[in-house]
Structures are given as structure tokens and as C-alpha cells.
Amino acid sequence: MGALLLLGVFYQCSPNTSVSSTSSAETRAADLEKEKFSAFGITCENMVTEQLKAPATAKFDNYYSARDNGNLTGSYVTGYTWNGYVDAENSFGANIRTDFTCTTEAGSDVVHLTGASR
């Protein structure tokens, strides 16, 4: 009887490593995805801004809304694609909307930009 009680106490006190390590790995993966998602957006916006005649006037479509409406797809594992736009002044002071596409390859931090030259 004493051995059964002791075994029960040991079982209750021992950590369930399989559940906590899986949860921890999932948390790390989710944190990495958030970090990569944010870095992709910032890098893309910086690359687009460098192409503009009046970068201080740049107003991008909402990066997070783009994901909700399907203009931003993918993940770090599969690669991102953002089909977005920026409103900014051209060299004549007129506000112009410019479309751009930023992409990454699967598992890569290298961002490729097409469009956005004004």
C-alpha cells in the first residue's frame, strides 16, 4: 500500500515532458513565424520606399489587412508573397498609386521586389 501511494505521488510531481516540450516547440515556431512575417513586411516596405521619388510621402496599404484579404500569402516555411500598393508623390508632386510585389523563397529571408519604380 505504501509503495502504491509513493508511486502515485511521484507520478503527480513529475513533469509531463512530452506535452510541455511539444507546446514549447509550437510556441517557438509561432514566435519565429511572427518574427519572420514582421521582418518580411518591414524589408519590403523599405525596399519599395527606396524606389520612390518622395519617400516621405509614402502611404502603404495595410500589411496586416493584406493578409486578411488575400493579398499577402504564405509563411516562412513556404515563402511569402505580398501584392501591395503604395501611394506617394512623383517628381511633379502628384499623388500616384504604385503596385508592387514582394516575395521570398521557402525558408529564406531574402526579399525580392518587382514593381515600385517611379
C-alpha positions in Angstrom: 0.0 0.0 0.0 2.8 2.4 0.9 4.6 1.7 -2.4 1.4 2.4 -4.4 1.0 5.7 -2.6 4.6 6.7 -3.2 4.3 5.9 -6.9 1.2 8.0 -7.1 2.9 11.0 -5.5 5.9 10.6 -7.9 3.6 10.4 -10.9 1.8 13.6 -9.8 5.0 15.5 -9.2 6.9 14.5 -12.4 6.6 17.0 -15.3 4.9 15.8 -18.4 7.8 16.5 -20.7 6.2 15.3 -23.9 3.3 17.8 -23.6 5.4 20.7 -22.4 8.2 20.2 -25.0 5.6 19.9 -27.8 3.9 23.0 -26.6 7.2 24.8 -26.2 8.2 23.8 -29.7 4.9 25.0 -31.1 5.3 28.3 -29.2 8.8 28.8 -30.6 7.6 28.0 -34.1 4.8 30.5 -33.8 7.1 33.2 -32.4 9.6 32.6 -35.3 6.7 32.9 -37.8 5.6 36.2 -36.3 9.2 37.5 -36.3 9.8 36.4 -40.0 6.3 37.8 -41.0 7.1 41.2 -39.5 10.7 41.3 -40.9 9.3 40.5 -44.4 6.9 43.4 -44.3 9.4 45.9 -43.0 12.0 44.8 -45.5 9.5 45.0 -48.4 8.3 48.5 -47.4 12.0 49.7 -47.0 12.8 48.3 -50.5 9.8 50.0 -52.0 10.4 53.3 -50.2 14.0 53.4 -51.7 12.5 53.4 -55.2 10.2 56.4 -54.6 10.9 60.0 -55.7 9.3 61.3 -52.5 9.7 58.6 -49.9 8.4 60.7 -47.0 5.0 60.8 -48.7 4.6 57.0 -48.9 1.4 55.5 -47.6 1.3 51.7 -47.9 -1.8 49.6 -47.9 -2.2 47.9 -44.5 0.2 45.0 -44.3 -1.9 43.0 -41.8 -5.1 43.7 -43.7 -3.4 42.4 -46.9 -3.1 39.0 -45.2 -6.8 39.0 -44.3 -7.9 39.9 -47.9 -5.6 37.5 -49.7 -3.0 40.0 -51.0 -0.4 38.6 -48.6 0.0 34.8 -48.7 2.4 32.2 -47.5 4.6 31.6 -44.5 8.3 31.5 -43.7 8.3 27.8 -44.5 6.5 28.1 -47.9 7.7 31.6 -48.8 5.8 34.9 -48.7 4.1 36.9 -51.5 2.7 40.4 -50.9 0.9 42.1 -53.8 0.5 45.6 -52.4 0.5 49.2 -53.3 1.9 52.5 -52.1 0.5 56.0 -52.6 3.3 58.6 -52.9 4.1 61.8 -54.8 6.0 61.6 -58.0 8.6 64.2 -59.1 5.8 66.6 -60.2 4.1 66.4 -56.8 1.2 64.4 -58.0 0.0 61.5 -55.7 0.4 58.3 -57.6 -0.5 54.7 -56.7 2.2 52.2 -57.5 1.7 48.4 -57.3 4.5 46.2 -56.1 5.1 42.5 -55.4 7.5 41.3 -52.8 8.4 37.6 -52.5 10.6 35.2 -50.6 11.6 31.7 -51.4 10.6 29.0 -49.0 12.6 29.3 -45.8 14.6 32.3 -47.0 15.0 35.8 -45.6 15.9 37.3 -49.0 13.1 39.6 -50.2 12.7 40.1 -54.0 10.8 43.2 -55.2 9.1 43.7 -58.5 7.4 46.9 -59.5 7.5 50.2 -57.5 9.8 52.1 -59.7 8.7 55.7 -60.2 
